[in-house]
Amino acid sequence: MKKYHFIGIKGAGMSALAQVLFDLGHEVQGSDITSEVFTEYQLKKKGIKILPFSEDNIVEDFTYIAGNAFNDDHVEIKKALESGYPVIRYHKFLSEFMKDYTSIGVTGSHGKTSTTGLLSHVMNGDKETTYLIGDGTGVGKKEADYFAFESCEYRRHFLAYHPDYAIITNIDFDHPDYFKDVEDVVSAFQSMANQVTKAVVAYGNDPYINEIKVDVPMYTYGIDGDYTVEARNVEVVDNGTSFDLYIEGEYKDNFIIPLYGDHLILNSLAVITICYLEGFDFENIKSAFLTYGGVKRRFSETKYKSYIVVDDYAHHPKEIEATLETARKKYKNHQVVAVFQPHTFSRTEKFLNEFADSLKEADKVYIVDIFGSAREQSGNLSSEDLVKLIPGSKLLTEAKVKELDQYEDSVIIFMGAGDIQKYEKRFTELIS
């Protein structure tokens, strides 16, 4: 048993890693801001101590794992370094940790968390798998030979890893505060792919993924096309989506997944490909799919009276399109209302027209104020600029959230990566 202190334990990856180490029998605690964050609930449920930031937390005998959001001048990191205690950055620690497993890194501009959650659940249907998901969920299995983890491209953090397998869900331009353009993003993914040791599993209909060249085998997946792993005869059924699975052109089986939308079919194919390559039992895999309940903040549904309220992390135009597609396919006869919080000024400015186009797919659109970040507190535009581009849309404040109660028997989707949940919470309190 070792003793670990997490500096910034409420970060999504940090929270998940803390839970993994706790499950594996280590002594774990951490510190963070005192504001409530959704990632802290699972930490508290497991009895992991969360302290306010203070240099008094820095004592002997602990290894300090530092979140990437904090610089070396942070009060705790500075004290630990000055005291000569070991301080390891999150991504560096994870890189060492995974060497004891057959590791599968899930990356891509969109869909990482959903795919990692699905992969973790399905793999555990056949073989014990330790996993770390970007929604703050982590589980350590003492007998596991496999490790599935979310691998983030932001600031090229995934270049710390050398996984056995990498799933690449897609490549798109995002994080304009860091990446210069889409070719800069492709360059990062190319560098990551060069570090994979067994195989790359990738969406075969992505033009940017097709630019990636690797020395290890690359297995592609997709719907109705020339792919290694392919879904044909896709059909929405009562309990989800049905498709016929073909591998290298040969029919294998019919799959039913409790999910709706092409992007979730693609995620499922990526998972199936990994299981196929590692020789998992397909009957166990099929059964595991049927019991999948989703991950936090990815089309998380709650029914209040006649309202269907959805919480979703979508904060890029492509993610909004995917979320609205899921709503349309699952709730064909319901009105879809989008309540969107733009996340960061740089992203909103860069994709302003694309945000407008994707949101137009909803029946009614409400926009709340832009959520800034530690790096960006202001910008050259406001949410009003987005409202002007979407006919019939409105600006929504927390004080006026009661306006949403007119949409009975509708799907109301609260989307964003900031604090959009406070609007959702206020609304559900009013209708409850």
Backbone hydrogen bonds in HBPLUS format (Angstrom, degrees):
<---DONOR---> <-ACCEPTOR-->    atom                        ^
c    i                          cat <-CA-CA->   ^        H-A-AA   ^      H-
h    n   atom  resd res      DA  || num        DHA   H-A  angle D-A-AA Bond
n    s   type  num  typ     dist DA aas  dist angle  dist       angle   num
A0027-GLU N   A0002-LYS O   2.88 MM  25  6.13 153.7  1.95 163.8 169.4     1
A0063-THR N   A0003-LYS O   2.86 MM  60  6.25 161.3  1.90 154.6 158.6     2
A0004-TYR N   A0027-GLU O   2.84 MM  23  6.23 164.7  1.86 163.3 167.3     3
A0029-GLN N   A0004-TYR O   3.04 MM  25  6.43 149.1  2.14 155.4 165.1     4
A0005-HIS N   A0063-THR O   2.96 MM  58  6.24 161.4  2.00 157.5 159.8     5
A0065-ILE N   A0005-HIS O   2.94 MM  60  6.22 160.5  1.98 150.6 157.1     6
A0006-PHE N   A0029-GLN O   2.94 MM  23  6.36 154.9  2.00 134.3 140.9     7
A0031-SER N   A0006-PHE O   2.86 MM  25  6.29 154.2  1.93 173.7 171.0     8
A0007-ILE N   A0065-ILE O   2.81 MM  58  6.08 164.9  1.83 156.5 161.7     9
A0067-GLY N   A0007-ILE O   2.99 MM  60  5.99 157.5  2.04 162.1 161.0    10
A0008-GLY N   A0031-SER O   2.83 MM  23  5.62 149.8  1.92 146.1 153.6    11
A0011-GLY N   A0008-GLY O   3.19 MM   3  5.96 169.2  2.20 122.4 125.6    12
A0009-ILE N   A0031-SER O   3.02 MM  22  5.73 151.7  2.10 143.6 148.6    13
A0015-SER N   A0011-GLY O   2.71 MM   4  5.75 167.8  1.73 163.6 165.8    14
A0016-ALA N   A0012-ALA O   3.17 MM   4  6.32 161.4  2.20 142.7 147.7    15
A0017-LEU N   A0013-GLY O   2.91 MM   4  6.12 162.0  1.94 151.1 155.9    16
A0018-ALA N   A0014-MET O   2.89 MM   4  6.05 158.8  1.94 151.4 157.4    17
A0019-GLN N   A0015-SER O   3.11 MM   4  6.37 153.5  2.19 145.6 151.9    18
A0020-VAL N   A0016-ALA O   3.03 MM   4  6.35 153.5  2.11 146.6 154.1    19
A0021-LEU N   A0017-LEU O   3.02 MM   4  6.30 168.3  2.03 158.0 158.8    20
A0022-PHE N   A0018-ALA O   2.97 MM   4  6.11 152.3  2.04 143.7 152.1    21
A0023-ASP N   A0019-GLN O   2.88 MM   4  6.06 163.4  1.90 151.2 155.2    22
A0024-LEU N   A0020-VAL O   3.07 MM   4  6.33 139.3  2.24 141.7 153.1    23
A0026-HIS N   A0021-LEU O   3.11 MM   5  5.70 162.5  2.15 156.8 152.4    24
A0025-GLY N   A0022-PHE O   2.97 MM   3  5.32 160.3  2.01 112.2 116.3    25
A0030-GLY N   A0049-LYS O   3.00 MM  19  6.35 138.8  2.17 150.6 163.3    26
A0051-LEU N   A0030-GLY O   2.80 MM  21  6.13 162.8  1.82 146.0 151.7    27
A0032-ASP N   A0051-LEU O   2.97 MM  19  6.51 143.4  2.10 160.6 171.8    28
A0040-GLU N   A0037-VAL O   3.01 MM   3  5.82 166.9  2.02 127.2 131.2    29
A0044-LYS N   A0040-GLU O   2.99 MM   4  6.24 163.2  2.02 156.8 160.1    30
A0045-LYS N   A0041-TYR O   2.93 MM   4  6.10 150.2  2.02 141.9 151.0    31
A0046-LYS N   A0042-GLN O   3.12 MM   4  6.30 144.7  2.25 141.0 147.9    32
A0048-ILE N   A0043-LEU O   2.92 MM   5  5.24 162.4  1.96 156.4 150.5    33
A0047-GLY N   A0044-LYS O   2.97 MM   3  4.85 148.2  2.07  97.3 107.5    34
A0057-ASN N   A0054-SER O   3.03 MM   3  5.66 165.7  2.05 116.4 120.9    35
A0058-ILE N   A0055-GLU O   3.16 MM   3  5.59 162.3  2.19 110.8 116.2    36
A0064-TYR N   A0086-PRO O   2.90 MM  22  6.03 168.4  1.92 160.6 161.0    37
A0088-ILE N   A0064-TYR O   2.75 MM  24  6.18 162.7  1.78 167.0 173.0    38
A0066-ALA N   A0088-ILE O   2.88 MM  22  6.06 155.8  1.94 139.9 148.0    39
A0090-TYR N   A0066-ALA O   2.99 MM  24  5.76 144.2  2.12 163.8 154.8    40
A0070-PHE N   A0067-GLY O   3.29 MM   3  6.00 171.0  2.30 120.0 122.3    41
A0074-HIS N   A0071-ASN O   3.08 MM   3  5.71 163.1  2.11 120.6 122.7    42
A0078-LYS N   A0074-HIS O   2.80 MM   4  5.78 173.0  1.80 170.9 173.1    43
A0079-LYS N   A0075-VAL O   3.22 MM   4  6.23 156.8  2.27 132.6 138.9    44
A0080-ALA N   A0076-GLU O   2.93 MM   4  6.12 163.4  1.95 151.4 155.8    45
A0081-LEU N   A0077-ILE O   2.92 MM   4  6.12 163.6  1.95 154.3 158.6    46
A0082-GLU N   A0078-LYS O   2.92 MM   4  6.08 162.1  1.95 149.6 155.1    47
A0083-SER N   A0079-LYS O   2.92 MM   4  6.06 139.9  2.08 141.4 152.4    48
A0085-TYR N   A0080-ALA O   2.98 MM   5  5.24 154.4  2.05 159.8 156.3    49
A0084-GLY N   A0081-LEU O   3.11 MM   3  5.12 153.0  2.18 100.1 108.5    50
A0092-LYS N   A0089-ARG O   3.05 MM   3  5.33 121.4  2.41 105.0 120.1    51
A0093-PHE N   A0089-ARG O   2.93 MM   4  6.21 160.0  1.97 162.6 169.2    52
A0094-LEU N   A0090-TYR O   2.97 MM   4  6.22 165.1  1.99 155.4 159.6    53
A0095-SER N   A0091-HIS O   3.09 MM   4  6.15 148.8  2.19 134.8 142.7    54
A0096-GLU N   A0092-LYS O   3.31 MM   4  6.65 152.1  2.40 144.4 149.7    55
A0096-GLU N   A0093-PHE O   3.12 MM   3  5.36 120.6  2.48 100.9 114.4    56
A0097-PHE N   A0093-PHE O   2.91 MM   4  6.15 160.1  1.95 153.9 160.5    57
A0098-MET N   A0094-LEU O   3.10 MM   4  6.22 160.9  2.13 155.3 156.6    58
A0099-LYS N   A0096-GLU O   3.26 MM   3  5.64 155.2  2.33 108.4 115.7    59
A0101-TYR N   A0098-MET O   3.06 MM   3  5.48 166.3  2.08 120.9 122.7    60
A0102-THR N   A0145-ASP O   2.86 MM  43  6.21 164.3  1.88 157.0 160.9    61
A0147-PHE N   A0102-THR O   2.96 MM  45  6.13 152.0  2.04 148.6 146.5    62
A0165-TYR N   A0103-SER O   2.99 MM  62  6.35 156.8  2.05 155.3 162.3    63
A0104-ILE N   A0147-PHE O   2.86 MM  43  6.26 154.7  1.93 159.8 162.5    64
A0149-PHE N   A0104-ILE O   3.02 MM  45  6.35 163.9  2.05 163.6 163.4    65
A0105-GLY N   A0165-TYR O   2.94 MM  60  6.25 165.5  1.96 152.1 148.5    66
A0167-ILE N   A0105-GLY O   2.87 MM  62  6.29 158.8  1.91 156.3 162.6    67
A0106-VAL N   A0149-PHE O   2.88 MM  43  6.19 162.3  1.91 162.4 167.9    68
A0151-SER N   A0106-VAL O   2.83 MM  45  5.39 175.2  1.84 144.2 142.5    69
A0107-THR N   A0167-ILE O   2.81 MM  60  5.93 173.6  1.82 165.3 167.4    70
A0169-THR N   A0107-THR O   2.98 MM  62  6.44 162.6  2.01 148.5 150.3    71
A0109-SER N   A0170-ASN O   3.16 MM  61  5.90 152.7  2.24 122.0 129.6    72
A0115-THR N   A0111-GLY O   3.03 MM   4  5.98 160.6  2.07 145.8 151.7    73
A0116-THR N   A0112-LYS O   2.84 MM   4  6.01 160.4  1.88 154.0 159.9    74
A0117-GLY N   A0113-THR O   2.90 MM   4  6.04 163.4  1.93 154.0 158.5    75
A0118-LEU N   A0114-SER O   3.05 MM   4  6.22 159.8  2.09 144.2 149.7    76
A0119-LEU N   A0115-THR O   2.81 MM   4  5.93 165.8  1.83 151.4 156.0    77
A0120-SER N   A0116-THR O   2.91 MM   4  5.99 163.9  1.94 149.0 153.2    78
A0121-HIS N   A0117-GLY O   3.12 MM   4  6.27 162.4  2.16 145.1 149.8    79
A0122-VAL N   A0118-LEU O   2.92 MM   4  6.06 173.5  1.93 158.8 160.8    80
A0123-MET N   A0119-LEU O   2.91 MM   4  5.91 167.5  1.93 151.9 156.1    81
A0124-ASN N   A0120-SER O   3.17 MM   4  6.19 156.2  2.23 139.3 145.8    82
A0125-GLY N   A0122-VAL O   2.92 MM   3  5.10 147.5  2.03 102.6 113.2    83
A0126-ASP N   A0123-MET O   2.98 MM   3  5.68 166.1  2.00 118.9 123.5    84
A0127-LYS N   A0123-MET O   2.82 MM   4  5.91 170.5  1.83 169.3 166.6    85
A0130-THR N   A0146-TYR O   2.97 MM  16  6.19 154.0  2.04 157.6 149.4    86
A0148-ALA N   A0130-THR O   2.97 MM  18  6.47 153.8  2.04 157.7 162.2    87
A0131-TYR N   A0139-VAL O   2.96 MM   8  5.50 159.1  2.00 153.5 160.2    88
A0139-VAL N   A0131-TYR O   3.00 MM   8  5.50 159.5  2.04 150.5 156.2    89
A0132-LEU N   A0148-ALA O   2.96 MM  16  6.45 147.4  2.07 152.7 162.6    90
A0150-GLU N   A0132-LEU O   3.10 MM  18  6.41 136.5  2.30 152.2 165.0    91
A0133-ILE N   A0137-THR O   2.82 MM   4  5.23 175.2  1.82 173.0 172.8    92
A0136-GLY N   A0133-ILE O   3.20 MM   3  6.06 143.9  2.34 126.2 128.3    93
A0144-ALA N   A0141-LYS O   3.13 MM   3  5.26 165.8  2.15 111.6 115.4    94
A0158-PHE N   A0152-CYS O   3.07 MM   6  5.53 119.5  2.45 154.8 162.9    95
A0156-ARG N   A0153-GLU O   2.77 MM   3  4.87 144.6  1.90 139.2 133.2    96
A0157-HIS N   A0154-TYR O   3.11 MM   3  6.07 162.7  2.15 127.6 129.6    97
A0159-LEU N   A0156-ARG O   3.05 MM   3  5.75 166.5  2.07 119.8 123.9    98
A0160-ALA N   A0157-HIS O   3.13 MM   3  6.06 163.9  2.16 125.8 127.6    99
A0161-TYR N   A0158-PHE O   3.18 MM   3  5.65 166.5  2.19 113.4 117.6   100
A0197-THR N   A0163-PRO O   2.98 MM  34  6.36 162.7  2.01 152.8 158.4   101
A0198-LYS N   A0164-ASP O   2.73 MM  34  4.92 144.7  1.86 138.4 141.3   102
A0199-ALA N   A0164-ASP O   3.24 MM  35  6.83 151.2  2.33 151.3 158.2   103
A0166-ALA N   A0199-ALA O   3.27 MM  33  6.85 145.7  2.40 147.5 156.1   104
A0201-VAL N   A0166-ALA O   2.78 MM  35  6.07 172.6  1.78 164.0 166.3   105
A0168-ILE N   A0201-VAL O   2.83 MM  33  6.30 154.4  1.89 155.1 162.9   106
A0203-TYR N   A0168-ILE O   3.20 MM  35  6.61 152.2  2.28 175.6 175.1   107
A0178-TYR N   A0175-HIS O   2.89 MM   3  5.66 166.9  1.91 124.4 128.9   108
A0179-PHE N   A0175-HIS O   2.95 MM   4  6.05 152.7  2.02 164.9 165.3   109
A0184-ASP N   A0181-ASP O   3.08 MM   3  5.34 129.7  2.34 102.1 115.1   110
A0185-VAL N   A0181-ASP O   3.25 MM   4  6.69 147.3  2.36 143.7 152.8   111
A0185-VAL N   A0182-VAL O   3.08 MM   3  4.94 117.0  2.49  90.3 105.8   112
A0186-VAL N   A0182-VAL O   2.87 MM   4  6.23 159.0  1.91 151.5 156.9   113
A0187-SER N   A0183-GLU O   2.92 MM   4  6.07 153.3  1.99 140.0 147.2   114
A0188-ALA N   A0184-ASP O   3.14 MM   4  6.43 148.5  2.24 139.3 146.8   115
A0188-ALA N   A0185-VAL O   3.07 MM   3  5.16 117.9  2.47  96.3 111.2   116
A0189-PHE N   A0185-VAL O   3.04 MM   4  6.44 159.8  2.08 153.9 159.0   117
A0190-GLN N   A0186-VAL O   2.83 MM   4  6.08 149.8  1.92 150.0 159.2   118
A0191-SER N   A0187-SER O   3.04 MM   4  6.29 158.1  2.09 146.4 151.3   119
A0192-MET N   A0188-ALA O   3.00 MM   4  6.29 155.8  2.06 147.2 154.1   120
A0193-ALA N   A0189-PHE O   2.85 MM   4  6.03 164.1  1.87 149.4 153.6   121
A0194-ASN N   A0190-GLN O   3.06 MM   4  6.29 144.4  2.19 144.4 153.2   122
A0195-GLN N   A0192-MET O   2.93 MM   3  5.45 155.0  2.00 113.5 121.6   123
A0196-VAL N   A0193-ALA O   3.25 MM   3  5.44 169.3  2.26 110.3 113.5   124
A0200-VAL N   A0217-PRO O   2.96 MM  17  6.40 160.5  2.00 157.0 163.1   125
A0219-TYR N   A0200-VAL O   2.79 MM  19  6.23 158.7  1.83 163.0 169.1   126
A0202-ALA N   A0219-TYR O   2.88 MM  17  6.30 157.9  1.93 155.3 162.8   127
A0221-TYR N   A0202-ALA O   3.02 MM  19  6.33 137.7  2.21 146.5 152.5   128
A0204-GLY N   A0221-TYR O   2.91 MM  17  5.43 171.2  1.92 149.5 152.5   129
A0210-ASN N   A0206-ASP O   3.08 MM   4  6.33 150.0  2.17 151.1 159.7   130
A0211-GLU N   A0208-TYR O   3.05 MM   3  5.28 155.3  2.11 103.6 111.4   131
A0212-ILE N   A0209-ILE O   2.91 MM   3  5.36 155.3  1.97 113.8 121.8   132
A0229-VAL N   A0220-THR O   2.98 MM   9  6.37 158.3  2.03 152.3 159.4   133
A0222-GLY N   A0229-VAL O   3.11 MM   7  6.71 140.0  2.27 152.9 164.3   134
A0231-ALA N   A0222-GLY O   3.05 MM   9  6.52 150.9  2.14 147.4 156.5   135
A0224-ASP N   A0231-ALA O   2.99 MM   7  6.09 155.7  2.05 150.3 158.1   136
A0227-TYR N   A0225-GLY O   3.12 MM   2  5.76 125.2  2.44 105.5  90.5   137
A0248-GLU N   A0228-THR O   2.66 MM  20  4.79 163.8  1.68 148.4 154.1   138
A0230-GLU N   A0246-TYR O   2.81 MM  16  5.10 165.7  1.83 156.6 159.9   139
A0246-TYR N   A0230-GLU O   2.90 MM  16  5.10 163.5  1.93 153.4 156.6   140
A0232-ARG N   A0244-ASP O   2.92 MM  12  5.11 161.2  1.95 146.1 152.4   141
A0244-ASP N   A0232-ARG O   2.80 MM  12  5.11 171.4  1.81 159.5 158.7   142
A0235-GLU N   A0242-SER O   2.84 MM   7  5.18 151.7  1.92 153.0 157.0   143
A0242-SER N   A0235-GLU O   2.75 MM   7  5.18 172.3  1.75 160.6 161.8   144
A0237-VAL N   A0240-GLY O   2.87 MM   3  5.33 156.5  1.93 133.4 140.4   145
A0240-GLY N   A0237-VAL O   3.27 MM   3  5.33 173.0  2.28 112.5 112.6   146
A0241-THR N   A0257-ILE O   2.86 MM  16  5.41 159.3  1.90 158.3 165.3   147
A0257-ILE N   A0241-THR O   2.90 MM  16  5.41 163.7  1.92 156.0 159.1   148
A0243-PHE N   A0255-PHE O   2.96 MM  12  5.49 152.8  2.03 154.3 160.8   149
A0255-PHE N   A0243-PHE O   2.85 MM  12  5.49 168.9  1.86 172.1 172.1   150
A0245-LEU N   A0253-ASP O   2.74 MM   8  5.38 178.2  1.74 178.1 177.8   151
A0252-LYS N   A0245-LEU O   2.76 MM   7  5.55 166.7  1.78 167.7 162.9   152
A0247-ILE N   A0250-GLU O   2.92 MM   3  5.28 156.5  1.97 147.3 145.4   153
A0250-GLU N   A0247-ILE O   3.07 MM   3  5.28 165.6  2.10 110.6 114.6   154
A0264-LEU N   A0261-GLY O   3.09 MM   3  5.54 133.7  2.32 108.1 119.7   155
A0265-ILE N   A0261-GLY O   3.21 MM   4  6.63 142.9  2.35 145.9 156.7   156
A0265-ILE N   A0262-ASP O   3.12 MM   3  5.04 124.2  2.45  94.2 108.7   157
A0266-LEU N   A0262-ASP O   2.95 MM   4  6.26 159.9  1.99 153.9 159.1   158
A0267-ASN N   A0263-HIS O   3.03 MM   4  6.27 152.1  2.11 135.7 143.2   159
A0268-SER N   A0264-LEU O   3.08 MM   4  6.17 153.4  2.15 134.1 140.9   160
A0269-LEU N   A0265-ILE O   2.95 MM   4  6.32 148.8  2.05 148.3 157.1   161
A0270-ALA N   A0266-LEU O   3.03 MM   4  6.37 153.2  2.10 151.4 158.0   162
A0271-VAL N   A0267-ASN O   3.11 MM   4  6.44 156.0  2.17 147.9 154.0   163
A0272-ILE N   A0268-SER O   2.88 MM   4  6.15 162.5  1.91 151.1 156.2   164
A0273-THR N   A0269-LEU O   2.92 MM   4  6.09 152.3  2.00 144.9 152.1   165
A0274-ILE N   A0270-ALA O   3.23 MM   4  6.58 158.4  2.28 147.4 151.3   166
A0275-CYS N   A0271-VAL O   3.08 MM   4  6.40 168.2  2.09 155.6 158.8   167
A0276-TYR N   A0272-ILE O   2.81 MM   4  5.99 153.2  1.88 150.6 158.5   168
A0277-LEU N   A0273-THR O   2.91 MM   4  6.14 162.8  1.94 152.8 156.8   169
A0278-GLU N   A0274-ILE O   3.04 MM   4  6.27 144.1  2.17 147.1 156.6   170
A0280-PHE N   A0275-CYS O   2.90 MM   5  5.14 172.1  1.91 154.5 153.7   171
A0279-GLY N   A0276-TYR O   3.12 MM   3  5.10 161.8  2.15 103.5 108.6   172
A0285-ILE N   A0281-ASP O   3.07 MM   4  6.36 151.2  2.15 146.4 155.4   173
A0286-LYS N   A0282-PHE O   2.86 MM   4  6.06 163.0  1.89 151.6 155.0   174
A0287-SER N   A0283-GLU O   3.12 MM   4  6.30 159.2  2.16 144.0 149.3   175
A0288-ALA N   A0284-ASN O   2.98 MM   4  6.17 152.7  2.05 143.5 151.2   176
A0289-PHE N   A0285-ILE O   3.06 MM   4  6.38 154.1  2.13 152.8 158.7   177
A0291-THR N   A0288-ALA O   3.12 MM   3  5.43 148.9  2.22 107.5 116.4   178
A0292-TYR N   A0289-PHE O   3.16 MM   3  5.41 167.4  2.18 115.0 116.5   179
A0313-TYR N   A0297-ARG O   2.75 MM  16  5.37 129.6  2.00 159.2 152.9   180
A0300-SER N   A0311-ASP O   2.99 MM  11  5.09 162.1  2.02 155.7 150.0   181
A0311-ASP N   A0300-SER O   2.88 MM  11  5.09 158.0  1.93 139.7 146.4   182
A0302-THR N   A0309-VAL O   2.85 MM   7  5.27 146.5  1.96 151.2 161.6   183
A0309-VAL N   A0302-THR O   2.83 MM   7  5.27 162.2  1.86 172.3 167.1   184
A0304-TYR N   A0307-TYR O   2.95 MM   3  5.16 153.6  2.02 146.2 153.8   185
A0307-TYR N   A0304-TYR O   2.75 MM   3  5.16 156.9  1.80 146.1 143.1   186
A0409-ASP N   A0306-SER O   3.03 MM 103  4.82 126.0  2.33 101.8 117.3   187
A0308-ILE N   A0410-SER O   3.01 MM 102  6.13 166.6  2.03 169.9 166.0   188
A0412-ILE N   A0308-ILE O   2.82 MM 104  6.16 158.7  1.87 160.2 167.6   189
A0310-VAL N   A0412-ILE O   2.90 MM 102  6.09 168.3  1.91 151.5 152.4   190
A0414-PHE N   A0310-VAL O   2.82 MM 104  6.08 168.1  1.83 171.0 166.8   191
A0312-ASP N   A0414-PHE O   2.98 MM 102  6.17 160.5  2.02 167.8 163.0   192
A0416-GLY N   A0312-ASP O   3.11 MM 104  6.64 144.9  2.24 144.2 154.5   193
A0319-GLU N   A0316-HIS O   2.91 MM   3  5.24 121.6  2.26 109.6 125.0   194
A0320-ILE N   A0316-HIS O   2.99 MM   4  6.31 153.6  2.06 158.0 166.5   195
A0321-GLU N   A0317-PRO O   3.00 MM   4  6.28 161.0  2.04 150.6 155.2   196
A0322-ALA N   A0318-LYS O   3.09 MM   4  6.34 158.0  2.14 142.7 148.1   197
A0323-THR N   A0319-GLU O   2.95 MM   4  6.16 159.0  1.99 149.0 154.4   198
A0324-LEU N   A0320-ILE O   2.92 MM   4  6.12 165.8  1.94 157.6 161.0   199
A0325-GLU N   A0321-GLU O   2.92 MM   4  6.09 148.0  2.02 144.8 154.2   200
A0326-THR N   A0322-ALA O   3.05 MM   4  6.32 157.3  2.10 147.4 152.5   201
A0327-ALA N   A0323-THR O   3.10 MM   4  6.42 158.8  2.15 147.0 152.4   202
A0328-ARG N   A0324-LEU O   2.95 MM   4  6.17 159.3  2.00 147.9 153.2   203
A0329-LYS N   A0325-GLU O   2.98 MM   4  6.21 159.0  2.02 153.1 158.3   204
A0330-LYS N   A0326-THR O   2.92 MM   4  6.00 157.4  1.97 152.3 158.5   205
A0331-TYR N   A0327-ALA O   2.86 MM   4  5.65 156.7  1.92 144.6 151.6   206
A0334-HIS N   A0331-TYR O   3.30 MM   3  5.59 164.8  2.32 119.0 117.8   207
A0411-VAL N   A0335-GLN O   2.82 MM  76  6.14 172.0  1.83 173.3 174.7   208
A0363-ASP N   A0336-VAL O   2.83 MM  27  5.35 141.6  1.98 144.4 157.1   209
A0364-LYS N   A0336-VAL O   3.38 MM  28  6.81 146.4  2.50 148.9 151.3   210
A0337-VAL N   A0411-VAL O   2.76 MM  74  6.03 173.9  1.77 166.6 167.9   211
A0413-ILE N   A0337-VAL O   2.76 MM  76  6.11 167.2  1.78 175.3 175.6   212
A0338-ALA N   A0364-LYS O   2.87 MM  26  6.26 164.2  1.89 167.8 167.4   213
A0366-TYR N   A0338-ALA O   2.78 MM  28  6.15 157.3  1.83 163.5 170.5   214
A0339-VAL N   A0413-ILE O   2.77 MM  74  5.90 168.0  1.78 166.6 162.3   215
A0415-MET N   A0339-VAL O   2.82 MM  76  6.11 166.6  1.84 159.7 164.0   216
A0340-PHE N   A0366-TYR O   2.87 MM  26  6.29 161.7  1.90 164.6 162.2   217
A0368-VAL N   A0340-PHE O   3.01 MM  28  6.29 161.2  2.05 151.6 154.8   218
A0341-GLN N   A0415-MET O   2.96 MM  74  6.28 156.5  2.02 158.6 165.9   219
A0371-PHE N   A0342-PRO O   2.87 MM  29  6.17 173.7  1.88 160.9 161.2   220
A0344-THR N   A0371-PHE O   2.75 MM  27  5.65 167.0  1.77 162.5 166.4   221
A0348-THR N   A0344-THR O   3.17 MM   4  6.32 160.9  2.21 142.2 147.9   222
A0349-GLU N   A0345-PHE O   2.92 MM   4  6.04 161.6  1.95 151.0 155.6   223
A0350-LYS N   A0346-SER O   2.99 MM   4  6.06 160.8  2.02 144.5 150.2   224
A0351-PHE N   A0347-ARG O   3.00 MM   4  6.06 157.9  2.05 151.3 156.0   225
A0355-PHE N   A0351-PHE O   2.77 MM   4  5.96 157.4  1.82 166.1 172.4   226
A0356-ALA N   A0352-LEU O   3.14 MM   4  6.42 160.8  2.18 146.7 151.5   227
A0357-ASP N   A0353-ASN O   2.97 MM   4  6.25 161.2  2.01 149.0 153.6   228
A0358-SER N   A0354-GLU O   2.99 MM   4  6.18 163.0  2.02 150.6 154.6   229
A0359-LEU N   A0355-PHE O   2.99 MM   4  6.12 161.6  2.02 154.4 159.4   230
A0360-LYS N   A0356-ALA O   3.13 MM   4  6.25 136.5  2.33 144.0 154.2   231
A0361-GLU N   A0358-SER O   3.32 MM   3  5.94 164.9  2.35 112.0 116.5   232
A0362-ALA N   A0359-LEU O   3.02 MM   3  5.80 171.2  2.03 124.1 127.0   233
A0394-LYS N   A0365-VAL O   3.11 MM  29  6.63 146.7  2.23 143.5 153.0   234
A0367-ILE N   A0394-LYS O   2.84 MM  27  6.24 159.2  1.89 158.0 164.6   235
A0396-LEU N   A0367-ILE O   2.80 MM  29  5.75 157.6  1.85 145.3 147.2   236
A0373-SER N   A0376-GLU O   2.78 MM   3  4.94 171.3  1.78 145.6 148.6   237
A0376-GLU N   A0373-SER O   3.11 MM   3  4.94 129.7  2.38  92.6 106.2   238
A0385-ASP N   A0382-SER O   3.06 MM   3  5.68 146.9  2.17 113.6 121.2   239
A0386-LEU N   A0383-SER O   3.01 MM   3  5.28 130.3  2.26 103.5 116.2   240
A0387-VAL N   A0383-SER O   3.05 MM   4  6.44 157.6  2.10 152.1 158.7   241
A0388-LYS N   A0384-GLU O   3.12 MM   4  6.31 153.3  2.19 146.7 151.9   242
A0389-LEU N   A0386-LEU O   3.04 MM   3  5.40 145.9  2.16 107.8 117.7   243
A0390-ILE N   A0387-VAL O   3.15 MM   3  5.44 161.6  2.18 111.1 116.8   244
A0393-SER N   A0390-ILE O   3.09 MM   3  5.59 161.3  2.13 139.5 138.9   245
A0400-LYS N   A0397-THR O   3.05 MM   3  5.29 141.3  2.21 103.1 113.9   246
A0401-VAL N   A0398-GLU O   3.46 MM   3  5.30 167.8  2.47 105.3 105.2   247
A0403-GLU N   A0400-LYS O   3.05 MM   3  5.93 168.6  2.07 125.0 128.5   248
A0404-LEU N   A0401-VAL O   3.05 MM   3  5.93 169.1  2.07 124.3 127.2   249
A0405-ASP N   A0402-LYS O   2.95 MM   3  5.65 167.7  1.97 122.2 126.3   250
A0407-TYR N   A0404-LEU O   3.11 MM   3  5.91 172.0  2.11 125.8 128.0   251
A0422-LYS N   A0419-ASP O   3.03 MM   3  5.93 164.3  2.06 125.5 128.9   252
A0423-TYR N   A0420-ILE O   3.04 MM   3  5.52 135.1  2.25 110.8 121.6   253
A0424-GLU N   A0420-ILE O   3.27 MM   4  6.68 158.0  2.32 147.0 153.2   254
A0425-LYS N   A0421-GLN O   2.76 MM   4  5.90 161.7  1.79 148.5 153.7   255
A0426-ARG N   A0422-LYS O   3.03 MM   4  6.08 156.1  2.09 134.8 141.2   256
A0427-PHE N   A0423-TYR O   2.97 MM   4  6.19 158.4  2.01 147.2 153.1   257
A0428-THR N   A0424-GLU O   2.90 MM   4  6.16 167.5  1.91 157.4 160.3   258
A0429-GLU N   A0425-LYS O   2.96 MM   4  6.10 148.6  2.07 144.6 153.2   259
A0430-LEU N   A0426-ARG O   3.11 MM   4  6.35 150.1  2.21 141.8 149.4   260
A0431-ILE N   A0427-PHE O   3.04 MM   4  6.39 160.4  2.08 155.7 160.2   261
A0432-SER N   A0428-THR O   2.97 MM   4  5.87 129.8  2.23 134.3 146.4   262
